[in-house]
Each structure stands twice: as structure tokens, then as C-alpha cells.
Amino acid sequence: MPREVQGVSLKRNRTFTPWVGVFGEQLAASYHDDISIQFPYGVNTDYDVVAVVTGDGAVAGTGGNLCSVSSTTGTAYVESKDFVRNRPGHTARFLMTASFNGTGEGVIGAFNDDSGIWLKYSGGTITAGYRNGGVDTIATKFNGDLGVDGINWDNINIFEVTYGYLGVAPPMIRVLPRDQFQWHVLHTFLTAGVLNTTHIGTPIIPIRMETSGDMEILSASWSGGVLGDGSQIGARPFSWSGELTLSGTDIGTVVTFENMSTFNSKNNAVKVKLLRYEFFVDKPSNGDGTVQFDIIGNPSLTGTPSWTEEETGNSVMRYDTVQQYDSGGKPILTEWVGYSGSHNSGAAGGHVFDAAQIGAVGRPGEQFAILAQNVNGSTAVTVRVTFNWEELF
């Protein structure tokens, strides 16, 4: 059941001052983006967001470069595919624009079904809350320096959600209202020194907007990231190596990797990034040819998988060498390796400096198949592969 908390008055100097994070970081420092989405070309569910609707709910782009999340009697939500990965001792910051029109409920913020911080408009009543394990703690009275009556909710406003995790660092919701170019605090959740548990669950969360009943939310763009060093400190490194003997010119599936949807009995929010790969073809006893290696994202596969976890309890990845590639999927990377029975073996590989730029990032639930095929020649050759990746805990 939701819990209700009431705020304590917090006054703030109304002059425009430099933005300072929960732990004293200044905005003049680096800002590491994890989420950056805008909608001038519509709402893209392949790359940017996940959209889920029931009944007459709808998620669509508008002619005004906006994302519309709407419903009359049903529900709808749109959520960024990427998450902000909070770094301990750093401030996570989420920016979003939104308007609310209708008599139903509209919710915006940095949250998912399990964790996060949110702001709700319901028939003119405004509440806010934080979520842990799907349970909401709700504030019905705000403690900021701007009352909710000072906001025109029908028009598009700029909202900000910040939190510095460390378990209990206070989350804050702010707004940049009409004709006042300065941030105003709507509410700060007083959690440090108050709670005996964490305020939210997993501190790796997306931006989300949802409606139920008669409501439409319009939004122009979203941004989410962390102030300060965006390094990979805290990430976990892993590797895998395997081999396969090709038969004629058939496509061989060397291995399929999957970022598991759940990890240690919780919904998984950890992304995986490819760091390095190596493809190798053994020197055959005779014959010349070329092997094509492919990394394919989320293909259709045949066969019953036999999954092995990379490192149980430590890694979010598992792999299977039974399923075979059938069709489809998104090509991520292709390499060709030549071989010659009379001369030598062949190899190709490299370090991936920015996995996101080539699409070599695996979100929870996503799969990658590693394929090999004789494309010039049909000699039965043994191919070997090795991969290094990091998991962004």
C-alpha cells in the first residue's frame, strides 16, 4: 500500500543562481548523458522508446514535434529504452517537458514499475512520490517555494527530477514555470537520516510518461544523465571464447548471447557494452576461401536453447550454442577473414571504442547471435571467436 508523507517548509532564494547538485557538484562540471530523446521525426520505438497501451490508449508523434501520450478510458505509457546509471556520490538529473490536459491521471518522471521518482496530475490534484519495489511513498503537501497554483498545467512546462542515491540522498522535483526564468522547487523528499531503507529500489531508471482515463500528455524532449565523471568505474568485465567447424557454405551460429531480463531475483536494468572481439580461422589442410563473421542483434532463431550463465550471481549475461540463426535481426558488425591451405590461417578483430555508435550495446532482454559462413570456398574449416565486454552495474 502507498504511504503518505508531508513536507516541511523549505525556502529558497528566488534569484537565479548556478545549479548545484545534491552532493555539491556544479553544472559547470561535466554532464554525462545517458538519455537524449526528441520527437521532431515522430516517436521511434525501434531506437528511442518503449510504448505500451491498453484499450483506447495511444502513443504517437504530432505535427508540432511532440510526443502525445493519451487515453480516454484506457491507459498508455512511453518510456525511454535507455536508463540513467546513477554513480554513487554523484547527482542523477532528468529533464523533461510536459503538459497535462484532461480529467484523468497523468504521471511523468524518472521511474518504471519498480523504482523511481514521479509527479502526478489527477483532475487538478498534484501529488509526487518515490517508488521502491513497486510501492509508492506519496507526498500530498509540497514543501517547495512555488505552489502548484503557480503553474499552468495545460501548457508545456520544463520539469526536473534529481536524486543523489547513496540509498537515502533526498530526491527533488523542480519546475521552470511561465515568465520566470529560474528554477523553483516543487518538493524535496526528506529522506536522509529519516529512512531505515533506501528511498528507491534499483538506481538505474528511465524517463517515463503515462496516462489513464481521460488524459493527454504532450512532451517535446527528454534528457537524463549524471553530473561529474561518467567513467565506467564500477562496471564488471567479462570474456567468452568458443569455436565451431563450418560445414560447406551453411551459416553456422557460433553462439547467442542474451542480457537476462532478471538478475538475482530482480528486474535487470544493467546494460552491456562490447569492448573487444577477435575472429580467427584455422589453417585448413587444403583449399582457400573466405569466412564472413556477423554479429546480429535480436534475430529469429530455431531450436531449443540450453542457456549457461556467464558467471552466476556476478554477470547479467548468459549464452547458448544450440539455437541456430533463422532470419532477420539487426546487423551490428561484419568482418571477412581469408584462409589458405597452402599458406596460412586468418584473423580479424579490434577494440570497440564506442559500442553505442555501432549498436553493440545490449539492453535487458536483448540477444546477439554470432554467425560464421564460408562465402568464398566450401572447405570445412574451424573458426574461433573471443569477446570482451563490460556490464554497467
C-alpha positions as a Markdown table, in Angstrom:
| # | Residue | x | y | z |
|---|---|---|---|---|
| 1 | Met | 0.0 | 0.0 | 0.0 |
| 2 | Pro | 1.2 | 3.5 | -0.7 |
| 3 | Arg | 2.5 | 5.6 | 2.2 |
| 4 | Glu | 1.8 | 9.3 | 2.6 |
| 5 | Val | 4.3 | 11.8 | 3.7 |
| 6 | Gln | 4.0 | 15.5 | 4.3 |
| 7 | Gly | 6.6 | 18.1 | 3.6 |
| 8 | Val | 8.5 | 20.6 | 5.8 |
| 9 | Ser | 8.7 | 24.1 | 4.6 |
| 10 | Leu | 11.9 | 24.8 | 2.6 |
| 11 | Lys | 12.5 | 28.3 | 1.4 |
| 12 | Arg | 14.9 | 29.1 | -1.5 |
| 13 | Asn | 16.4 | 32.3 | -2.7 |
| 14 | Arg | 14.4 | 33.3 | -5.7 |
| 15 | Thr | 17.4 | 34.9 | -7.6 |
| 16 | Phe | 18.8 | 32.9 | -10.5 |
| 17 | Thr | 21.8 | 31.0 | -9.1 |
| 18 | Pro | 24.1 | 28.4 | -10.6 |
| 19 | Trp | 22.7 | 24.9 | -10.5 |
| 20 | Val | 24.3 | 22.8 | -7.8 |
| 21 | Gly | 23.9 | 19.0 | -7.4 |
| 22 | Val | 22.8 | 17.1 | -4.3 |
| 23 | Phe | 26.5 | 16.5 | -3.4 |
| 24 | Gly | 27.7 | 20.0 | -4.3 |
| 25 | Glu | 28.6 | 19.4 | -7.9 |
| 26 | Gln | 28.4 | 22.4 | -10.1 |
| 27 | Leu | 26.8 | 22.3 | -13.5 |
| 28 | Ala | 29.9 | 23.8 | -14.9 |
| 29 | Ala | 31.4 | 20.4 | -14.4 |
| 30 | Ser | 30.9 | 17.6 | -16.9 |
| 31 | Tyr | 27.4 | 16.3 | -17.5 |
| 32 | His | 27.3 | 12.7 | -18.7 |
| 33 | Asp | 24.3 | 12.0 | -20.9 |
| 34 | Asp | 22.6 | 8.6 | -20.7 |
| 35 | Ile | 19.2 | 9.6 | -22.3 |
| 36 | Ser | 18.8 | 12.2 | -25.1 |
| 37 | Ile | 15.4 | 12.0 | -27.0 |
| 38 | Gln | 13.4 | 14.4 | -29.0 |
| 39 | Phe | 10.5 | 14.0 | -31.3 |
| 40 | Pro | 10.7 | 16.1 | -34.5 |
| 41 | Tyr | 10.6 | 13.0 | -36.6 |
| 42 | Gly | 7.9 | 11.2 | -34.6 |
| 43 | Val | 8.1 | 8.6 | -31.8 |
| 44 | Asn | 10.7 | 5.9 | -32.6 |
| 45 | Thr | 10.0 | 2.6 | -30.9 |
| 46 | Asp | 13.0 | 0.9 | -32.6 |
| 47 | Tyr | 15.7 | 3.1 | -31.1 |
| 48 | Asp | 14.4 | 5.5 | -28.5 |
| 49 | Val | 11.3 | 4.4 | -26.5 |
| 50 | Val | 9.1 | 1.6 | -25.5 |
| 51 | Ala | 5.3 | 2.3 | -25.9 |
| 52 | Val | 2.6 | 0.2 | -24.2 |
| 53 | Val | -1.1 | 0.9 | -24.5 |
| 54 | Thr | -4.4 | -0.8 | -23.4 |
| 55 | Gly | -7.9 | -0.1 | -24.7 |
| 56 | Asp | -8.0 | 3.3 | -26.4 |
| 57 | Gly | -4.6 | 4.4 | -25.2 |
| 58 | Ala | -2.2 | 5.8 | -27.8 |
| 59 | Val | 1.4 | 7.0 | -28.1 |
| 60 | Ala | 2.1 | 9.0 | -31.3 |
| 61 | Gly | 4.0 | 11.9 | -32.7 |
| 62 | Thr | 2.2 | 15.1 | -33.5 |
| 63 | Gly | 2.7 | 17.7 | -36.2 |
| 64 | Gly | 4.2 | 20.0 | -33.6 |
| 65 | Asn | 7.3 | 18.0 | -33.0 |
| 66 | Leu | 5.8 | 16.5 | -29.9 |
| 67 | Cys | 5.1 | 13.1 | -28.4 |
| 68 | Ser | 1.5 | 12.6 | -27.4 |
| 69 | Val | 0.6 | 10.0 | -24.7 |
| 70 | Ser | -3.2 | 9.8 | -24.4 |
| 71 | Ser | -6.2 | 7.8 | -23.3 |
| 72 | Thr | -9.9 | 8.2 | -22.8 |
| 73 | Thr | -10.9 | 5.1 | -20.9 |
| 74 | Gly | -7.7 | 3.0 | -21.4 |
| 75 | Thr | -4.0 | 3.5 | -20.4 |
| 76 | Ala | -0.8 | 4.4 | -22.2 |
| 77 | Tyr | 2.8 | 4.9 | -21.3 |
| 78 | Val | 6.0 | 5.7 | -23.1 |
| 79 | Glu | 9.4 | 5.0 | -21.6 |
| 80 | Ser | 13.0 | 5.6 | -22.7 |
| 81 | Lys | 14.8 | 2.5 | -23.7 |
| 82 | Asp | 18.0 | 3.8 | -22.1 |
| 83 | Phe | 18.3 | 4.3 | -18.3 |
| 84 | Val | 20.3 | 6.7 | -16.3 |
| 85 | Arg | 23.0 | 4.8 | -14.4 |
| 86 | Asn | 23.5 | 6.6 | -11.1 |
| 87 | Arg | 27.0 | 6.8 | -9.8 |
| 88 | Pro | 27.4 | 6.7 | -6.0 |
| 89 | Gly | 28.2 | 10.2 | -4.8 |
| 90 | His | 27.0 | 11.9 | -8.0 |
| 91 | Thr | 23.7 | 13.6 | -8.8 |
| 92 | Ala | 21.4 | 12.0 | -11.4 |
| 93 | Arg | 19.5 | 14.6 | -13.3 |
| 94 | Phe | 16.4 | 14.1 | -15.5 |
| 95 | Leu | 14.9 | 16.9 | -17.6 |
| 96 | Met | 11.6 | 16.7 | -19.5 |
| 97 | Thr | 8.8 | 18.9 | -20.9 |
| 98 | Ala | 5.2 | 18.1 | -20.3 |
| 99 | Ser | 1.6 | 19.5 | -20.4 |
| 100 | Phe | -1.5 | 17.8 | -18.9 |
| 101 | Asn | -4.9 | 18.1 | -20.4 |
| 102 | Gly | -7.9 | 16.0 | -19.1 |
| 103 | Thr | -9.8 | 14.9 | -16.1 |
| 104 | Gly | -7.9 | 11.5 | -15.7 |
| 105 | Glu | -4.4 | 10.8 | -14.5 |
| 106 | Gly | -1.1 | 11.8 | -16.0 |
| 107 | Val | 2.3 | 10.9 | -14.5 |
| 108 | Ile | 5.8 | 12.0 | -15.5 |
| 109 | Gly | 9.2 | 11.5 | -14.0 |
| 110 | Ala | 12.2 | 9.2 | -13.7 |
| 111 | Phe | 10.6 | 5.8 | -12.9 |
| 112 | Asn | 9.4 | 2.4 | -14.0 |
| 113 | Asp | 7.2 | -0.3 | -12.5 |
| 114 | Asp | 9.8 | -1.0 | -9.8 |
| 115 | Ser | 11.7 | 2.2 | -8.9 |
| 116 | Gly | 11.9 | 5.9 | -9.3 |
| 117 | Ile | 10.5 | 9.4 | -8.6 |
| 118 | Trp | 7.3 | 10.7 | -10.2 |
| 119 | Leu | 4.9 | 13.7 | -10.4 |
| 120 | Lys | 1.2 | 13.1 | -10.9 |
| 121 | Tyr | -1.6 | 15.3 | -12.2 |
| 122 | Ser | -5.1 | 13.9 | -11.5 |
| 123 | Gly | -8.1 | 16.0 | -12.0 |
| 124 | Gly | -6.3 | 19.2 | -10.9 |
| 125 | Thr | -4.8 | 17.5 | -7.8 |
| 126 | Ile | -1.0 | 17.3 | -7.8 |
| 127 | Thr | 1.0 | 14.7 | -5.9 |
| 128 | Ala | 4.5 | 13.4 | -6.0 |
| 129 | Gly | 6.2 | 10.2 | -4.8 |
| 130 | Tyr | 9.1 | 7.9 | -4.8 |
| 131 | Arg | 8.9 | 4.1 | -5.6 |
| 132 | Asn | 10.7 | 1.1 | -4.1 |
| 133 | Gly | 9.8 | -2.4 | -5.2 |
| 134 | Gly | 6.6 | -1.1 | -6.8 |
| 135 | Val | 5.5 | 0.5 | -3.5 |
| 136 | Asp | 4.9 | 4.3 | -3.6 |
| 137 | Thr | 5.6 | 6.8 | -0.8 |
| 138 | Ile | 3.4 | 9.8 | -1.7 |
| 139 | Ala | 3.6 | 13.5 | -0.8 |
| 140 | Thr | 0.3 | 15.3 | -0.9 |
| 141 | Lys | 1.6 | 18.6 | 0.5 |
| 142 | Phe | 4.6 | 20.1 | -1.1 |
| 143 | Asn | 7.5 | 21.9 | 0.7 |
| 144 | Gly | 9.0 | 23.9 | -2.2 |
| 145 | Asp | 9.0 | 27.7 | -2.9 |
| 146 | Leu | 6.3 | 27.6 | -5.6 |
| 147 | Gly | 2.8 | 26.3 | -5.1 |
| 148 | Val | 1.2 | 24.2 | -7.7 |
| 149 | Asp | -1.3 | 27.0 | -8.4 |
| 150 | Gly | 1.7 | 28.9 | -9.9 |
| 151 | Ile | 1.9 | 26.5 | -12.8 |
| 152 | Asn | -0.3 | 26.5 | -15.9 |
| 153 | Trp | -0.5 | 22.7 | -16.3 |
| 154 | Asp | -2.3 | 23.0 | -19.6 |
| 155 | Asn | 0.8 | 24.4 | -21.2 |
| 156 | Ile | 4.1 | 22.8 | -21.7 |
| 157 | Asn | 6.4 | 23.3 | -18.7 |
| 158 | Ile | 10.0 | 22.2 | -18.1 |
| 159 | Phe | 10.4 | 19.8 | -15.2 |
| 160 | Glu | 13.5 | 18.4 | -13.5 |
| 161 | Val | 13.9 | 15.4 | -11.2 |
| 162 | Thr | 17.2 | 15.0 | -9.4 |
| 163 | Tyr | 18.5 | 12.5 | -6.8 |
| 164 | Gly | 21.8 | 11.5 | -5.4 |
| 165 | Tyr | 21.4 | 7.9 | -4.5 |
| 166 | Leu | 23.7 | 6.6 | -1.7 |
| 167 | Gly | 20.4 | 4.9 | -0.6 |
| 168 | Val | 18.8 | 7.9 | 1.1 |
| 169 | Ala | 20.1 | 11.2 | -0.5 |
| 170 | Pro | 17.0 | 13.5 | -0.9 |
| 171 | Pro | 15.2 | 13.4 | -4.3 |
| 172 | Met | 13.9 | 16.7 | -5.6 |
| 173 | Ile | 11.4 | 17.8 | -8.2 |
| 174 | Arg | 11.7 | 21.3 | -9.7 |
| 175 | Val | 9.9 | 23.3 | -12.4 |
| 176 | Leu | 10.8 | 26.3 | -14.7 |
| 177 | Pro | 7.4 | 28.0 | -14.9 |
| 178 | Arg | 6.0 | 30.7 | -17.2 |
| 179 | Asp | 7.6 | 34.1 | -17.3 |
| 180 | Gln | 10.1 | 33.2 | -14.5 |
| 181 | Phe | 13.4 | 32.0 | -16.0 |
| 182 | Gln | 14.5 | 30.4 | -12.8 |
| 183 | Trp | 14.1 | 27.0 | -11.2 |
| 184 | His | 11.6 | 26.6 | -8.4 |
| 185 | Val | 11.5 | 23.7 | -6.1 |
| 186 | Leu | 8.1 | 21.9 | -6.1 |
| 187 | His | 9.1 | 19.3 | -3.5 |
| 188 | Thr | 12.1 | 17.8 | -1.8 |
| 189 | Phe | 11.7 | 14.4 | -0.1 |
| 190 | Leu | 13.3 | 14.4 | 3.3 |
| 191 | Thr | 14.9 | 11.0 | 3.4 |
| 192 | Ala | 18.5 | 11.3 | 4.7 |
| 193 | Gly | 18.6 | 10.5 | 8.4 |
| 194 | Val | 14.9 | 9.6 | 8.3 |
| 195 | Leu | 14.6 | 6.3 | 6.5 |
| 196 | Asn | 16.0 | 2.9 | 7.6 |
| 197 | Thr | 15.8 | 1.6 | 4.0 |
| 198 | Thr | 16.6 | 3.0 | 0.6 |
| 199 | His | 14.1 | 5.5 | -0.9 |
| 200 | Ile | 14.0 | 3.9 | -4.4 |
| 201 | Gly | 14.9 | 0.4 | -5.5 |
| 202 | Thr | 17.4 | -0.1 | -8.3 |
| 203 | Pro | 19.0 | 3.3 | -9.0 |
| 204 | Ile | 19.2 | 2.7 | -12.8 |
| 205 | Ile | 15.9 | 4.2 | -14.1 |
| 206 | Pro | 14.4 | 5.5 | -17.4 |
| 207 | Ile | 12.3 | 8.6 | -18.1 |
| 208 | Arg | 8.6 | 7.7 | -18.3 |
| 209 | Met | 5.2 | 9.3 | -19.0 |
| 210 | Glu | 1.9 | 7.6 | -18.6 |
| 211 | Thr | -1.8 | 8.3 | -18.7 |
| 212 | Ser | -5.0 | 6.6 | -17.5 |
| 213 | Gly | -8.6 | 7.6 | -18.1 |
| 214 | Asp | -9.3 | 11.0 | -19.8 |
| 215 | Met | -5.8 | 12.5 | -20.2 |
| 216 | Glu | -3.2 | 13.6 | -22.7 |
| 217 | Ile | 0.4 | 14.5 | -22.0 |
| 218 | Leu | 2.4 | 16.3 | -24.6 |
| 219 | Ser | 6.2 | 16.3 | -24.4 |
| 220 | Ala | 8.9 | 17.8 | -26.7 |
| 221 | Ser | 12.2 | 16.2 | -25.4 |
| 222 | Trp | 13.9 | 14.4 | -22.6 |
| 223 | Ser | 17.4 | 14.4 | -21.2 |
| 224 | Gly | 18.9 | 12.3 | -18.4 |
| 225 | Gly | 22.4 | 11.9 | -17.1 |
| 226 | Val | 24.8 | 12.2 | -14.2 |
| 227 | Leu | 26.8 | 15.2 | -13.1 |
| 228 | Gly | 30.5 | 14.7 | -12.8 |
| 229 | Asp | 32.7 | 11.8 | -14.0 |
| 230 | Gly | 30.8 | 9.5 | -16.3 |
| 231 | Ser | 33.5 | 6.9 | -16.2 |
| 232 | Gln | 33.0 | 3.2 | -16.2 |
| 233 | Ile | 34.3 | 2.7 | -12.7 |
| 234 | Gly | 32.0 | 0.1 | -11.1 |
| 235 | Ala | 31.5 | -1.8 | -14.4 |
| 236 | Arg | 32.3 | -5.5 | -14.4 |
| 237 | Pro | 34.5 | -7.0 | -17.2 |
| 238 | Phe | 33.8 | -10.5 | -18.7 |
| 239 | Ser | 35.0 | -12.6 | -21.6 |
| 240 | Trp | 34.0 | -15.6 | -23.7 |
| 241 | Ser | 35.7 | -17.8 | -26.3 |
| 242 | Gly | 34.4 | -20.6 | -28.4 |
| 243 | Glu | 34.8 | -22.4 | -31.7 |
| 244 | Leu | 32.7 | -24.0 | -34.5 |
| 245 | Thr | 33.6 | -26.2 | -37.5 |
| 246 | Leu | 31.7 | -24.9 | -40.6 |
| 247 | Ser | 30.0 | -27.3 | -43.0 |
| 248 | Gly | 30.2 | -26.3 | -46.6 |
| 249 | Thr | 28.6 | -22.9 | -47.2 |
| 250 | Asp | 25.9 | -23.2 | -44.5 |
| 251 | Ile | 25.6 | -20.4 | -42.0 |
| 252 | Gly | 26.9 | -21.5 | -38.6 |
| 253 | Thr | 25.7 | -20.0 | -35.3 |
| 254 | Val | 28.8 | -19.9 | -33.1 |
| 255 | Val | 27.0 | -18.6 | -30.0 |
| 256 | Thr | 24.0 | -16.5 | -28.9 |
| 257 | Phe | 24.4 | -14.1 | -26.0 |
| 258 | Glu | 21.4 | -12.7 | -24.0 |
| 259 | Asn | 21.3 | -9.9 | -21.4 |
| 260 | Met | 18.9 | -11.5 | -19.0 |
| 261 | Ser | 15.6 | -9.8 | -18.1 |
| 262 | Thr | 16.0 | -10.7 | -14.4 |
| 263 | Phe | 19.1 | -10.8 | -12.3 |
| 264 | Asn | 19.4 | -12.0 | -8.7 |
| 265 | Ser | 15.6 | -12.2 | -8.5 |
| 266 | Lys | 15.1 | -8.5 | -9.5 |
| 267 | Asn | 14.2 | -6.9 | -12.8 |
| 268 | Asn | 17.5 | -6.3 | -14.6 |
| 269 | Ala | 18.4 | -2.7 | -15.5 |
| 270 | Val | 22.1 | -3.3 | -16.4 |
| 271 | Lys | 23.3 | -2.6 | -20.0 |
| 272 | Val | 26.2 | -4.5 | -21.6 |
| 273 | Lys | 28.8 | -2.9 | -23.9 |
| 274 | Leu | 31.2 | -4.8 | -26.3 |
| 275 | Leu | 34.8 | -3.9 | -25.7 |
| 276 | Arg | 36.8 | -6.2 | -28.0 |
| 277 | Tyr | 36.3 | -9.0 | -30.4 |
| 278 | Glu | 38.6 | -11.4 | -32.3 |
| 279 | Phe | 37.6 | -13.7 | -35.2 |
| 280 | Phe | 40.1 | -16.5 | -36.3 |
| 281 | Val | 40.1 | -19.2 | -39.0 |
| 282 | Asp | 42.4 | -22.2 | -38.6 |
| 283 | Lys | 44.6 | -23.1 | -41.5 |
| 284 | Pro | 42.9 | -26.0 | -43.3 |
| 285 | Ser | 44.8 | -29.0 | -44.7 |
| 286 | Asn | 43.9 | -27.8 | -48.2 |
| 287 | Gly | 41.7 | -25.3 | -50.0 |
| 288 | Asp | 41.4 | -21.5 | -50.0 |
| 289 | Gly | 38.4 | -19.3 | -49.1 |
| 290 | Thr | 36.8 | -16.5 | -47.1 |
| 291 | Val | 34.7 | -16.7 | -43.9 |
| 292 | Gln | 32.2 | -13.9 | -43.2 |
| 293 | Phe | 31.6 | -13.2 | -39.5 |
| 294 | Asp | 28.5 | -11.3 | -38.4 |
| 295 | Ile | 27.1 | -10.0 | -35.1 |
| 296 | Ile | 23.3 | -9.8 | -35.4 |
| 297 | Gly | 21.0 | -8.2 | -32.8 |
| 298 | Asn | 17.8 | -9.8 | -31.8 |
| 299 | Pro | 17.4 | -12.3 | -34.7 |
| 300 | Ser | 14.9 | -15.1 | -35.2 |
| 301 | Leu | 16.4 | -18.4 | -34.0 |
| 302 | Thr | 15.4 | -22.0 | -34.3 |
| 303 | Gly | 15.9 | -24.8 | -31.8 |
| 304 | Thr | 15.5 | -25.2 | -28.1 |
| 305 | Pro | 18.2 | -23.2 | -26.2 |
| 306 | Ser | 20.4 | -24.5 | -23.5 |
| 307 | Trp | 21.4 | -21.4 | -21.6 |
| 308 | Thr | 24.6 | -21.2 | -19.5 |
| 309 | Glu | 25.0 | -18.1 | -17.3 |
| 310 | Glu | 28.4 | -16.4 | -17.8 |
| 311 | Glu | 29.1 | -16.1 | -14.1 |
| 312 | Thr | 26.1 | -16.8 | -11.9 |
| 313 | Gly | 25.4 | -14.0 | -9.4 |
| 314 | Asn | 28.0 | -11.7 | -11.0 |
| 315 | Ser | 27.1 | -11.4 | -14.6 |
| 316 | Val | 23.8 | -10.5 | -16.3 |
| 317 | Met | 24.8 | -12.4 | -19.4 |
| 318 | Arg | 24.0 | -15.9 | -20.5 |
| 319 | Tyr | 24.9 | -17.8 | -23.7 |
| 320 | Asp | 23.7 | -20.7 | -25.8 |
| 321 | Thr | 25.4 | -22.7 | -28.6 |
| 322 | Val | 22.4 | -24.8 | -29.6 |
| 323 | Gln | 20.0 | -22.4 | -31.3 |
| 324 | Gln | 20.6 | -21.7 | -35.0 |
| 325 | Tyr | 20.1 | -18.5 | -36.9 |
| 326 | Asp | 16.9 | -18.4 | -38.9 |
| 327 | Ser | 16.3 | -14.9 | -40.2 |
| 328 | Gly | 16.1 | -11.2 | -39.5 |
| 329 | Gly | 17.7 | -9.2 | -36.8 |
| 330 | Lys | 19.8 | -6.0 | -37.0 |
| 331 | Pro | 23.3 | -6.3 | -38.4 |
| 332 | Ile | 25.8 | -4.9 | -35.9 |
| 333 | Leu | 29.2 | -5.8 | -37.3 |
| 334 | Thr | 30.6 | -7.8 | -40.3 |
| 335 | Glu | 34.2 | -9.0 | -40.8 |
| 336 | Trp | 35.8 | -11.1 | -43.5 |
| 337 | Val | 38.7 | -13.5 | -42.8 |
| 338 | Gly | 40.6 | -15.2 | -45.6 |
| 339 | Tyr | 42.3 | -18.6 | -45.2 |
| 340 | Ser | 44.6 | -20.7 | -47.4 |
| 341 | Gly | 45.6 | -24.3 | -47.0 |
| 342 | Ser | 48.8 | -23.7 | -48.8 |
| 343 | His | 49.8 | -20.6 | -46.9 |
| 344 | Asn | 48.2 | -19.6 | -43.6 |
| 345 | Ser | 45.3 | -19.1 | -41.3 |
| 346 | Gly | 43.5 | -15.8 | -41.0 |
| 347 | Ala | 42.3 | -13.4 | -38.3 |
| 348 | Ala | 40.4 | -10.1 | -37.8 |
| 349 | Gly | 39.5 | -8.2 | -34.7 |
| 350 | Gly | 39.5 | -4.9 | -32.9 |
| 351 | His | 38.8 | -2.8 | -29.9 |
| 352 | Val | 35.4 | -1.1 | -29.8 |
| 353 | Phe | 35.9 | 2.5 | -28.5 |
| 354 | Asp | 32.3 | 3.5 | -28.5 |
| 355 | Ala | 29.9 | 0.5 | -28.6 |
| 356 | Ala | 26.8 | 2.7 | -28.8 |
| 357 | Gln | 28.0 | 4.1 | -32.1 |
| 358 | Ile | 27.9 | 0.7 | -33.8 |
| 359 | Gly | 24.9 | -0.6 | -31.8 |
| 360 | Ala | 27.0 | -3.1 | -29.8 |
| 361 | Val | 25.1 | -2.3 | -26.6 |
| 362 | Gly | 22.7 | -4.9 | -25.1 |
| 363 | Arg | 19.8 | -3.8 | -23.0 |
| 364 | Pro | 18.0 | -6.3 | -20.7 |
| 365 | Gly | 16.1 | -8.9 | -22.7 |
| 366 | Glu | 18.2 | -8.3 | -25.9 |
| 367 | Gln | 20.1 | -11.0 | -27.8 |
| 368 | Phe | 23.2 | -11.1 | -30.1 |
| 369 | Ala | 24.0 | -14.0 | -32.4 |
| 370 | Ile | 27.5 | -14.6 | -33.7 |
| 371 | Leu | 27.4 | -16.1 | -37.2 |
| 372 | Ala | 30.1 | -17.5 | -39.5 |
| 373 | Gln | 29.8 | -18.6 | -43.1 |
| 374 | Asn | 32.0 | -19.7 | -45.9 |
| 375 | Val | 31.3 | -17.1 | -48.6 |
| 376 | Asn | 34.2 | -17.9 | -50.9 |
| 377 | Gly | 35.0 | -21.6 | -50.9 |
| 378 | Ser | 33.5 | -24.6 | -49.1 |
| 379 | Thr | 36.3 | -26.1 | -47.2 |
| 380 | Ala | 35.4 | -27.4 | -43.8 |
| 381 | Val | 37.3 | -25.0 | -41.5 |
| 382 | Thr | 37.3 | -24.4 | -37.8 |
| 383 | Val | 36.5 | -20.8 | -36.7 |
| 384 | Arg | 37.3 | -19.4 | -33.3 |
| 385 | Val | 35.9 | -16.2 | -31.6 |
| 386 | Thr | 36.6 | -14.3 | -28.4 |
| 387 | Phe | 34.7 | -11.4 | -26.9 |
| 388 | Asn | 35.3 | -9.0 | -24.1 |
| 389 | Trp | 32.5 | -6.9 | -22.7 |
| 390 | Glu | 31.6 | -4.8 | -19.7 |
| 391 | Glu | 28.4 | -4.7 | -17.7 |
| 392 | Leu | 27.3 | -1.3 | -16.4 |
| 393 | Phe | 26.3 | -2.0 | -12.8 |
